[in-house]
């Protein structure tokens, strides 16, 4: 099985767990004398099966990521770099949105609000980081489709 296939199955199992949680909650109580629409015991057995499979899959994915290297860097390190780069880009984007917003004045006597940073320079930096993220993500996706799951 390719790593990408395992990642897809992991995503499906995580969605399934969420659905089971909702179904369990929906069947946690009934009016006296009525039956739940689904058996909570059967749902809990399904929860056990899905959790067991997900645990096995995550373990195999993590082991594969920790020993598979590309150009001397492990997939785990690439993933960590990608996640941190996404966070940095998100923060910078929000900051630049705030810094570039114009504050209109009704009269010339009102206080003039100025940006504290050169927005255009930082926008260039943000564009560079976004390109780096795209290239890194492409490298990770390529590895996902070419790496066999342990």
Protein Blocks (a to p, Z undefined) as FASTA:
>chain_A
ZZklmmmmmmmmmmmmmmmmmmmmmmmpccehiacfbdfklmmmmmmmmmmmmmmmmmmm
mmmmmmpcgehiafklmmmmmmmmmmmmmmmmmmmmmmmpccddfbfkbccdddfbdfkl
mmmmmmmmmmmmmmmmmmmmmmmmmpccZZ
